[in-house]
Amino acid sequence: RDVYALARDRLFPDRLAQVHRRSGIPVAAVVLLTLLSVLGILAGGSILEYAMVAVLGVMVVQALIALAVMRLPRADDPSRFGLGPAARRRLGVVLFVISLLFAGVGASGGGRSVVAFLALSILGAVYYQARRRTLARQGVQIADLLAGPPHT
Protein backbone atom coordinates (compact mmCIF):
# COMPACT_ATOMS: atom_id res chain seq x y z
CA ARG A 1 0.00 0.00 0.00
CA ASP A 2 2.97 2.38 0.43
CA VAL A 3 3.71 2.34 -3.30
CA TYR A 4 0.00 2.90 -4.01
CA ALA A 5 -0.14 5.83 -1.57
CA LEU A 6 2.97 7.45 -3.04
CA ALA A 7 1.55 7.05 -6.54
CA ARG A 8 -1.79 8.49 -5.43
CA ASP A 9 0.14 11.50 -4.12
CA ARG A 10 1.84 11.70 -7.56
CA LEU A 11 5.34 10.94 -6.26
CA PHE A 12 5.28 7.67 -8.21
CA PRO A 13 3.73 7.23 -11.69
CA ASP A 14 -0.08 7.38 -11.81
CA ARG A 15 -0.29 3.83 -13.13
CA LEU A 16 0.78 2.52 -9.72
CA ALA A 17 -2.21 4.27 -8.10
CA GLN A 18 -4.81 2.53 -10.22
CA VAL A 19 -6.89 -0.06 -8.37
CA HIS A 20 -8.85 -3.01 -9.70
CA ARG A 21 -12.46 -1.94 -10.05
CA ARG A 22 -13.90 -4.95 -8.19
CA SER A 23 -11.23 -5.91 -5.66
CA GLY A 24 -9.77 -2.46 -4.94
CA ILE A 25 -6.25 -3.93 -5.11
CA PRO A 26 -3.52 -1.73 -6.63
CA VAL A 27 -2.51 -4.44 -9.11
CA ALA A 28 0.34 -2.56 -10.83
CA ALA A 29 1.92 -1.69 -7.46
CA VAL A 30 1.67 -5.32 -6.32
CA VAL A 31 3.20 -6.55 -9.59
CA LEU A 32 6.04 -4.03 -9.31
CA LEU A 33 6.88 -5.09 -5.75
CA THR A 34 6.67 -8.76 -6.75
CA LEU A 35 9.13 -8.19 -9.60
CA LEU A 36 11.49 -6.27 -7.33
CA SER A 37 11.32 -9.10 -4.80
CA VAL A 38 12.12 -11.68 -7.47
CA LEU A 39 15.07 -9.56 -8.62
CA GLY A 40 16.28 -9.42 -5.03
CA ILE A 41 16.08 -13.20 -4.75
CA LEU A 42 17.88 -13.65 -8.07
CA ALA A 43 20.67 -11.36 -6.85
CA GLY A 44 21.63 -14.23 -4.59
CA GLY A 45 22.46 -12.27 -1.45
CA SER A 46 22.30 -13.78 1.99
CA ILE A 47 19.56 -12.84 4.42
CA LEU A 48 22.19 -10.96 6.42
CA GLU A 49 23.11 -8.85 3.38
CA TYR A 50 19.47 -7.99 2.72
CA ALA A 51 18.97 -7.15 6.39
CA MET A 52 22.00 -4.87 6.37
CA VAL A 53 20.71 -2.96 3.33
CA ALA A 54 17.35 -2.54 5.07
CA VAL A 55 18.97 -1.42 8.34
CA LEU A 56 21.19 1.09 6.55
CA GLY A 57 18.11 2.49 4.82
CA VAL A 58 16.16 2.77 8.06
CA MET A 59 19.08 4.49 9.78
CA VAL A 60 19.37 7.07 7.01
CA VAL A 61 15.62 7.75 7.19
CA GLN A 62 15.83 7.99 10.98
CA ALA A 63 18.71 10.47 10.74
CA LEU A 64 16.65 12.60 8.33
CA ILE A 65 13.68 12.45 10.72
CA ALA A 66 15.98 13.61 13.53
CA LEU A 67 17.00 16.62 11.44
CA ALA A 68 13.32 17.35 10.75
CA VAL A 69 12.50 17.15 14.48
CA MET A 70 15.23 19.70 15.19
CA ARG A 71 13.75 22.01 12.53
CA LEU A 72 10.15 21.90 13.75
CA PRO A 73 8.74 25.37 14.34
CA ARG A 74 10.33 27.02 17.36
CA ALA A 75 6.97 27.82 18.96
CA ASP A 76 7.10 27.99 22.75
CA ASP A 77 3.80 26.11 22.99
CA PRO A 78 4.83 22.54 23.91
CA SER A 79 1.23 21.30 23.56
CA ARG A 80 1.48 21.60 19.77
CA PHE A 81 4.20 18.93 19.49
CA GLY A 82 4.20 17.49 22.99
CA LEU A 83 7.73 18.75 23.66
CA GLY A 84 9.18 22.21 24.02
CA PRO A 85 11.74 23.52 21.50
CA ALA A 86 14.77 22.72 23.69
CA ALA A 87 13.60 19.15 24.31
CA ARG A 88 12.94 18.64 20.59
CA ARG A 89 16.45 19.84 19.74
CA ARG A 90 18.02 17.52 22.34
CA LEU A 91 15.90 14.59 21.17
CA GLY A 92 16.81 15.32 17.55
CA VAL A 93 20.54 15.42 18.31
CA VAL A 94 20.40 12.15 20.27
CA LEU A 95 18.36 10.43 17.55
CA PHE A 96 20.72 11.71 14.85
CA VAL A 97 23.85 10.52 16.66
CA ILE A 98 22.33 7.09 17.41
CA SER A 99 21.25 6.74 13.77
CA LEU A 100 24.72 7.56 12.50
CA LEU A 101 26.32 5.14 14.97
CA PHE A 102 24.05 2.28 13.91
CA ALA A 103 24.59 3.12 10.23
CA GLY A 104 28.34 3.12 10.86
CA VAL A 105 28.18 -0.27 12.55
CA GLY A 106 26.15 -1.62 9.65
CA ALA A 107 28.48 -0.17 7.06
CA SER A 108 31.60 -1.40 8.87
CA GLY A 109 30.89 -4.91 7.56
CA GLY A 110 31.43 -3.53 4.07
CA GLY A 111 30.89 -5.86 1.19
CA ARG A 112 27.92 -6.19 -1.04
CA SER A 113 25.48 -4.69 1.48
CA VAL A 114 27.13 -1.28 1.38
CA VAL A 115 27.49 -1.40 -2.40
CA ALA A 116 23.83 -2.38 -2.76
CA PHE A 117 22.76 0.39 -0.39
CA LEU A 118 24.79 3.00 -2.25
CA ALA A 119 23.49 1.76 -5.61
CA LEU A 120 19.88 1.91 -4.40
CA SER A 121 20.46 5.39 -2.95
CA ILE A 122 21.86 6.64 -6.26
CA LEU A 123 18.99 5.02 -8.16
CA GLY A 124 16.54 6.73 -5.80
CA ALA A 125 18.18 10.12 -6.32
CA VAL A 126 18.09 9.68 -10.10
CA TYR A 127 14.41 8.70 -9.94
CA TYR A 128 13.61 11.69 -7.73
CA GLN A 129 15.22 14.12 -10.19
CA ALA A 130 13.49 12.49 -13.17
CA ARG A 131 10.10 12.58 -11.43
CA ARG A 132 10.66 16.19 -10.35
CA ARG A 133 11.34 17.20 -13.96
CA THR A 134 8.34 15.24 -15.25
CA LEU A 135 6.01 16.90 -12.75
CA ALA A 136 7.53 20.33 -13.45
CA ARG A 137 6.65 19.92 -17.15
CA GLN A 138 3.06 19.35 -15.98
CA GLY A 139 3.20 22.52 -13.88
CA VAL A 140 3.46 20.67 -10.56
CA GLN A 141 6.23 21.29 -8.05
CA ILE A 142 7.27 18.18 -6.13
CA ALA A 143 7.80 20.30 -3.01
CA ASP A 144 4.09 21.20 -3.09
CA LEU A 145 3.16 17.51 -3.23
CA LEU A 146 5.43 16.73 -0.30
CA ALA A 147 4.08 19.65 1.77
CA GLY A 148 0.41 19.04 0.99
CA PRO A 149 -2.06 17.36 3.32
CA PRO A 150 -2.30 13.57 3.04
CA HIS A 151 -5.28 11.99 1.32
CA THR A 152 -8.07 10.65 3.47
Accessible surface in RSA format (square Angstrom, percent):
REM  Atomic radii and reference values for relative SASA: ProtOr
REM  Chains: A
REM  Algorithm: Lee & Richards
REM  Probe-radius: 1.40
REM  Slices: 20
REM RES _ NUM      All-atoms   Total-Side   Main-Chain    Non-polar    All polar
REM                ABS   REL    ABS   REL    ABS   REL    ABS   REL    ABS   REL
RES ARG A   1   168.94  70.9 134.52  68.6  34.42  81.9  68.37  93.4 100.57  60.9
RES ASP A   2   114.43  80.2 110.70 110.2   3.73   8.8  29.22  68.8  85.21  85.0
RES VAL A   3    16.30  10.7  16.28  14.7   0.02   0.1  16.28  14.1   0.02   0.1
RES TYR A   4    41.38  19.3  41.37  23.5   0.02   0.0  11.55   8.7  29.83  36.8
RES ALA A   5    31.54  29.0  31.39  48.4   0.15   0.3  31.54  44.4   0.00   0.0
RES LEU A   6    67.64  37.7  67.64  48.4   0.00   0.0  67.64  47.5   0.00   0.0
RES ALA A   7     1.16   1.1   0.00   0.0   1.16   2.6   0.00   0.0   1.16   3.1
RES ARG A   8    84.06  35.3  69.96  35.7  14.11  33.6  33.32  45.5  50.74  30.8
RES ASP A   9    37.35  26.2  33.36  33.2   3.99   9.4  11.26  26.5  26.08  26.0
RES ARG A  10    77.58  32.6  77.58  39.5   0.00   0.0  31.97  43.7  45.60  27.6
RES LEU A  11    26.21  14.6  24.19  17.3   2.03   5.1  24.19  17.0   2.03   5.5
RES PHE A  12    53.17  26.6  53.17  32.9   0.00   0.0  53.17  32.2   0.00   0.0
RES PRO A  13    56.40  41.1  55.66  50.7   0.73   2.7  56.40  46.6   0.00   0.0
RES ASP A  14    84.82  59.4  79.76  79.4   5.06  12.0  33.48  78.8  51.35  51.2
RES ARG A  15   145.77  61.2 142.22  72.5   3.55   8.5  56.26  76.9  89.51  54.2
RES LEU A  16    21.60  12.0  21.59  15.4   0.01   0.0  21.59  15.2   0.01   0.0
RES ALA A  17    23.35  21.5  14.09  21.8   9.25  21.1  14.36  20.2   8.99  23.8
RES GLN A  18    98.01  54.8  88.69  64.8   9.32  22.2  38.99  83.0  59.02  44.8
RES VAL A  19    69.05  45.4  47.26  42.8  21.79  52.5  48.87  42.5  20.18  54.7
RES HIS A  20    72.06  39.4  63.32  44.0   8.73  22.3  43.09  44.4  28.97  33.7
RES ARG A  21   214.32  90.0 172.90  88.1  41.41  98.6  76.74 104.9 137.58  83.4
RES ARG A  22   196.11  82.3 160.33  81.7  35.78  85.2  64.53  88.2 131.59  79.7
RES SER A  23    66.01  55.8  30.37  40.5  35.64  82.1  37.65  80.2  28.36  39.7
RES GLY A  24    29.57  36.5   0.00   N/A  29.57  36.5  23.73  65.1   5.84  13.1
RES ILE A  25    81.33  46.3  81.33  60.6   0.00   0.0  81.33  58.6   0.00   0.0
RES PRO A  26     6.21   4.5   6.21   5.7   0.00   0.0   6.21   5.1   0.00   0.0
RES VAL A  27    70.30  46.3  69.73  63.1   0.58   1.4  70.23  61.0   0.07   0.2
RES ALA A  28    15.83  14.6   7.59  11.7   8.24  18.7  12.28  17.3   3.54   9.4
RES ALA A  29     3.67   3.4   3.64   5.6   0.03   0.1   3.64   5.1   0.03   0.1
RES VAL A  30    75.27  49.5  72.80  65.9   2.47   6.0  74.53  64.8   0.74   2.0
RES VAL A  31    74.93  49.3  73.56  66.6   1.37   3.3  74.93  65.1   0.00   0.0
RES LEU A  32    60.93  33.9  59.70  42.7   1.23   3.1  60.86  42.7   0.06   0.2
RES LEU A  33    78.74  43.9  77.91  55.7   0.83   2.1  78.14  54.9   0.61   1.6
RES THR A  34    73.20  52.1  68.33  69.3   4.87  11.6  55.79  74.9  17.41  26.3
RES LEU A  35   102.89  57.3 102.36  73.2   0.53   1.3 102.36  71.9   0.53   1.4
RES LEU A  36    94.63  52.7  85.94  61.5   8.70  21.9  86.12  60.5   8.51  22.9
RES SER A  37    66.31  56.0  54.27  72.4  12.04  27.7  35.54  75.7  30.77  43.1
RES VAL A  38    67.82  44.6  67.65  61.2   0.16   0.4  67.82  58.9   0.00   0.0
RES LEU A  39   110.06  61.3 104.65  74.9   5.41  13.6 104.83  73.6   5.23  14.1
RES GLY A  40    25.04  30.9   0.00   N/A  25.04  30.9  24.49  67.2   0.55   1.2
RES ILE A  41   129.72  73.8 117.41  87.5  12.31  29.7 120.15  86.5   9.57  26.0
RES LEU A  42   133.36  74.3 103.34  73.9  30.02  75.5 106.57  74.8  26.79  72.1
RES ALA A  43    69.93  64.3  39.96  61.7  29.97  68.2  52.10  73.4  17.83  47.2
RES GLY A  44    55.43  68.4   0.00   N/A  55.43  68.4  30.57  83.9  24.86  55.7
RES GLY A  45    19.37  23.9   0.00   N/A  19.37  23.9   3.98  10.9  15.39  34.5
RES SER A  46    57.74  48.8  45.75  61.1  11.99  27.6  50.77 108.1   6.97   9.8
RES ILE A  47   147.54  84.0 140.40 104.6   7.14  17.2 141.23 101.7   6.31  17.1
RES LEU A  48   121.60  67.7 119.12  85.2   2.48   6.2 121.60  85.4   0.00   0.0
RES GLU A  49    45.15  25.9  44.76  33.9   0.39   0.9  21.17  41.0  23.97  19.6
RES TYR A  50    81.84  38.2  76.63  43.6   5.21  13.6  77.18  58.0   4.66   5.7
RES ALA A  51    44.22  40.7  36.31  56.0   7.91  18.0  43.86  61.8   0.36   0.9
RES MET A  52    43.85  22.7  43.85  29.0   0.00   0.0  22.79  19.4  21.06  27.9
RES VAL A  53    25.78  17.0  24.37  22.1   1.40   3.4  24.37  21.2   1.40   3.8
RES ALA A  54    59.64  54.8  47.39  73.1  12.25  27.9  58.27  82.1   1.37   3.6
RES VAL A  55    61.21  40.3  60.16  54.5   1.05   2.5  61.21  53.2   0.00   0.0
RES LEU A  56     6.36   3.5   6.36   4.5   0.00   0.0   6.36   4.5   0.00   0.0
RES GLY A  57    23.07  28.4   0.00   N/A  23.07  28.4  22.57  61.9   0.50   1.1
RES VAL A  58    85.56  56.3  82.80  75.0   2.77   6.7  84.48  73.4   1.08   2.9
RES MET A  59    24.41  12.6  23.63  15.6   0.78   1.8  23.18  19.7   1.23   1.6
RES VAL A  60    62.38  41.0  60.17  54.5   2.22   5.3  62.34  54.2   0.04   0.1
RES VAL A  61    84.26  55.4  84.18  76.2   0.08   0.2  84.26  73.2   0.00   0.0
RES GLN A  62    45.33  25.3  44.57  32.6   0.76   1.8  10.24  21.8  35.09  26.6
RES ALA A  63     8.33   7.7   8.33  12.9   0.00   0.0   8.33  11.7   0.00   0.0
RES LEU A  64   106.80  59.5 101.44  72.6   5.36  13.5 101.84  71.5   4.96  13.3
RES ILE A  65    92.39  52.6  90.71  67.6   1.68   4.1  92.24  66.4   0.15   0.4
RES ALA A  66     0.00   0.0   0.00   0.0   0.00   0.0   0.00   0.0   0.00   0.0
RES LEU A  67    72.44  40.3  72.16  51.6   0.28   0.7  72.25  50.7   0.19   0.5
RES ALA A  68    58.64  53.9  48.53  74.9  10.11  23.0  55.68  78.4   2.95   7.8
RES VAL A  69    29.53  19.4  28.86  26.1   0.67   1.6  29.29  25.5   0.23   0.6
RES MET A  70    33.23  17.2  33.20  22.0   0.04   0.1  20.16  17.1  13.08  17.3
RES ARG A  71   196.83  82.6 172.65  88.0  24.18  57.6  52.92  72.3 143.90  87.2
RES LEU A  72    53.56  29.8  49.97  35.8   3.59   9.0  52.86  37.1   0.70   1.9
RES PRO A  73    63.69  46.4  52.30  47.7  11.39  41.4  63.69  52.6   0.00   0.0
RES ARG A  74   129.05  54.2 112.10  57.1  16.95  40.4  59.77  81.7  69.28  42.0
RES ALA A  75    37.58  34.5  22.87  35.3  14.71  33.5  35.26  49.6   2.32   6.1
RES ASP A  76   127.47  89.3 107.24 106.7  20.24  47.9  38.55  90.7  88.92  88.7
RES ASP A  77    75.72  53.0  68.67  68.3   7.05  16.7  31.99  75.3  43.73  43.6
RES PRO A  78    67.19  49.0  66.73  60.8   0.46   1.7  67.04  55.4   0.15   0.9
RES SER A  79    94.45  79.8  59.75  79.7  34.70  79.9  55.86 118.9  38.59  54.1
RES ARG A  80   151.51  63.6 118.70  60.5  32.81  78.1  41.21  56.3 110.30  66.9
RES PHE A  81    70.44  35.2  37.91  23.5  32.52  84.6  46.06  27.9  24.38  69.8
RES GLY A  82    57.80  71.3   0.00   N/A  57.80  71.3  32.63  89.6  25.17  56.4
RES LEU A  83    72.80  40.5  71.32  51.0   1.48   3.7  72.80  51.1   0.00   0.0
RES GLY A  84    19.84  24.5   0.00   N/A  19.84  24.5  14.48  39.7   5.37  12.0
RES PRO A  85    22.73  16.6  22.46  20.5   0.27   1.0  22.52  18.6   0.21   1.3
RES ALA A  86    45.76  42.1  43.04  66.4   2.71   6.2  43.84  61.7   1.92   5.1
RES ALA A  87    28.18  25.9  24.14  37.3   4.04   9.2  24.83  35.0   3.35   8.9
RES ARG A  88     4.89   2.1   4.89   2.5   0.00   0.0   4.14   5.7   0.76   0.5
RES ARG A  89    94.00  39.5  93.87  47.9   0.13   0.3  38.22  52.2  55.79  33.8
RES ARG A  90   153.53  64.5 149.17  76.0   4.36  10.4  77.11 105.4  76.42  46.3
RES LEU A  91    85.79  47.8  81.71  58.5   4.08  10.3  85.40  60.0   0.39   1.0
RES GLY A  92     0.00   0.0   0.00   N/A   0.00   0.0   0.00   0.0   0.00   0.0
RES VAL A  93    78.08  51.4  77.13  69.8   0.96   2.3  78.08  67.8   0.00   0.0
RES VAL A  94    81.43  53.6  78.75  71.3   2.68   6.5  81.38  70.7   0.05   0.1
RES LEU A  95    42.60  23.7  41.49  29.7   1.11   2.8  42.60  29.9   0.00   0.0
RES PHE A  96    54.77  27.4  54.77  33.9   0.00   0.0  54.77  33.2   0.00   0.0
RES VAL A  97    74.01  48.7  72.82  65.9   1.19   2.9  73.89  64.2   0.12   0.3
RES ILE A  98    71.66  40.8  71.44  53.2   0.22   0.5  71.66  51.6   0.00   0.0
RES SER A  99     0.47   0.4   0.07   0.1   0.40   0.9   0.39   0.8   0.08   0.1
RES LEU A 100    92.13  51.3  84.60  60.5   7.53  18.9  84.90  59.6   7.23  19.4
RES LEU A 101   115.17  64.1 111.62  79.9   3.55   8.9 113.87  80.0   1.30   3.5
RES PHE A 102   115.53  57.8 112.77  69.8   2.76   7.2 113.61  68.9   1.92   5.5
RES ALA A 103    17.18  15.8  16.55  25.5   0.63   1.4  16.89  23.8   0.29   0.8
RES GLY A 104    39.36  48.5   0.00   N/A  39.36  48.5  33.45  91.8   5.91  13.2
RES VAL A 105   109.03  71.7  99.97  90.5   9.06  21.8 102.62  89.2   6.41  17.4
RES GLY A 106     4.82   5.9   0.00   N/A   4.82   5.9   1.99   5.5   2.83   6.3
RES ALA A 107    41.45  38.1  32.66  50.4   8.79  20.0  32.78  46.2   8.67  23.0
RES SER A 108    94.34  79.7  52.81  70.5  41.52  95.6  48.22 102.7  46.12  64.6
RES GLY A 109    68.96  85.0   0.00   N/A  68.96  85.0  39.77 109.2  29.19  65.4
RES GLY A 110    30.47  37.6   0.00   N/A  30.47  37.6  23.10  63.4   7.37  16.5
RES GLY A 111    54.49  67.2   0.00   N/A  54.49  67.2  39.81 109.2  14.68  32.9
RES ARG A 112   130.12  54.6 125.00  63.7   5.12  12.2  71.89  98.2  58.23  35.3
RES SER A 113     8.23   7.0   7.05   9.4   1.18   2.7   3.50   7.4   4.74   6.6
RES VAL A 114    32.33  21.3  32.33  29.3   0.00   0.0  32.33  28.1   0.00   0.0
RES VAL A 115   101.58  66.8  99.90  90.4   1.68   4.0 100.86  87.6   0.71   1.9
RES ALA A 116    39.66  36.5  32.29  49.8   7.37  16.8  39.44  55.5   0.22   0.6
RES PHE A 117    33.85  16.9  33.84  21.0   0.01   0.0  33.84  20.5   0.01   0.0
RES LEU A 118    95.69  53.3  95.67  68.4   0.01   0.0  95.68  67.2   0.01   0.0
RES ALA A 119    56.30  51.8  45.43  70.1  10.87  24.7  51.51  72.5   4.79  12.7
RES LEU A 120   102.06  56.8  94.25  67.4   7.82  19.6  94.55  66.4   7.52  20.2
RES SER A 121    52.04  44.0  34.97  46.7  17.06  39.3  37.19  79.2  14.85  20.8
RES ILE A 122   114.53  65.2 112.50  83.8   2.04   4.9 114.53  82.5   0.00   0.0
RES LEU A 123   114.89  64.0 112.75  80.7   2.14   5.4 114.73  80.6   0.16   0.4
RES GLY A 124    38.43  47.4   0.00   N/A  38.43  47.4  33.53  92.0   4.90  11.0
RES ALA A 125    57.71  53.1  49.00  75.6   8.71  19.8  56.35  79.4   1.36   3.6
RES VAL A 126    91.43  60.2  87.47  79.2   3.96   9.5  90.56  78.7   0.87   2.4
RES TYR A 127    78.24  36.5  73.87  42.0   4.37  11.4  78.10  58.7   0.14   0.2
RES TYR A 128    89.54  41.8  87.93  50.0   1.61   4.2  67.46  50.7  22.08  27.2
RES GLN A 129    64.61  36.1  64.61  47.2   0.00   0.0  27.31  58.1  37.31  28.3
RES ALA A 130    47.08  43.3  43.07  66.5   4.01   9.1  45.81  64.5   1.27   3.4
RES ARG A 131    25.15  10.6  22.74  11.6   2.41   5.7   5.95   8.1  19.20  11.6
RES ARG A 132    89.34  37.5  89.02  45.4   0.31   0.7  20.41  27.9  68.92  41.8
RES ARG A 133   128.98  54.2 127.21  64.8   1.77   4.2  48.36  66.1  80.62  48.9
RES THR A 134    42.01  29.9  41.68  42.3   0.33   0.8  25.35  34.0  16.67  25.2
RES LEU A 135     0.10   0.1   0.10   0.1   0.00   0.0   0.10   0.1   0.00   0.0
RES ALA A 136    44.20  40.6  28.88  44.6  15.31  34.8  29.29  41.2  14.91  39.5
RES ARG A 137   185.45  77.9 145.40  74.1  40.04  95.3  80.10 109.5 105.35  63.8
RES GLN A 138   105.36  58.9  70.28  51.4  35.08  83.5  41.28  87.9  64.07  48.6
RES GLY A 139    66.19  81.6   0.00   N/A  66.19  81.6  33.78  92.7  32.41  72.6
RES VAL A 140    28.43  18.7  25.22  22.8   3.21   7.7  28.27  24.6   0.16   0.4
RES GLN A 141   100.02  55.9  98.00  71.6   2.03   4.8  35.29  75.1  64.73  49.1
RES ILE A 142     9.27   5.3   8.31   6.2   0.96   2.3   8.31   6.0   0.96   2.6
RES ALA A 143    64.78  59.6  59.73  92.2   5.04  11.5  61.92  87.2   2.85   7.6
RES ASP A 144    94.80  66.4  84.81  84.4   9.98  23.6  27.33  64.3  67.46  67.3
RES LEU A 145    45.52  25.3  28.95  20.7  16.57  41.6  32.21  22.6  13.31  35.8
RES LEU A 146   105.42  58.7  74.24  53.1  31.18  78.4  77.20  54.2  28.22  75.9
RES ALA A 147    89.49  82.3  51.16  78.9  38.34  87.2  61.52  86.6  27.98  74.1
RES GLY A 148    33.18  40.9   0.00   N/A  33.18  40.9  19.51  53.6  13.67  30.6
RES PRO A 149   125.40  91.4 101.57  92.6  23.83  86.6 108.07  89.2  17.33 107.7
RES PRO A 150   113.76  82.9  98.22  89.5  15.54  56.5 102.92  85.0  10.84  67.3
RES HIS A 151    96.23  52.6  74.92  52.1  21.31  54.5  49.23  50.7  47.00  54.7
RES THR A 152   178.25 126.8 113.16 114.7  65.08 155.1 112.63 151.3  65.61  99.2
END  Absolute sums over single chains surface
CHAIN  1 A    10591.5       8898.9       1692.6       7655.5       2936.0
END  Absolute sums over all chains
TOTAL         10591.5       8898.9       1692.6       7655.5       2936.0
